[in-house]
Amino acid sequence: MSTYFRTIPDDIEASARIDGCSTSRILWNIIGGLTAGAIK
């Protein structure tokens, strides 16, 4: 699972920060949303 997290581009996090997302929102909404398919 940690390998899957490493494949997520850093640009996604950087874009979310520019849009004003907090760390918890990035983890829950963006990273969590992207990894939901891998968890199921």
SVG drawing of the C-alpha trace seen along z (x, -y; Angstrom):
<svg xmlns="http://www.w3.org/2000/svg" viewBox="-14 -29 21 33">
<polyline fill="none" stroke="black" stroke-width="0.4" points="0.0,0.0 2.8,-2.4 4.1,-1.9 0.8,-3.0 1.0,-6.2 4.4,-7.0 3.0,-6.8 0.7,-9.7 2.3,-12.8 3.5,-15.6 1.9,-18.1 -1.5,-17.0 -0.6,-18.0 1.0,-21.2 -2.1,-22.2 -4.3,-21.5 -2.1,-23.7 -2.3,-26.5 -6.1,-26.1 -6.0,-26.5 -6.5,-23.0 -5.2,-22.0 -3.1,-18.9 -6.1,-17.0 -8.3,-17.9 -5.6,-16.8 -5.2,-13.5 -8.9,-12.8 -10.4,-14.2 -7.7,-14.0 -5.3,-11.2 -8.2,-9.2 -10.2,-9.5 -7.4,-8.4 -6.6,-5.4 -10.2,-4.3 -10.0,-2.0 -6.8,-0.3 -8.4,0.3 -11.5,2.0"/>
</svg>
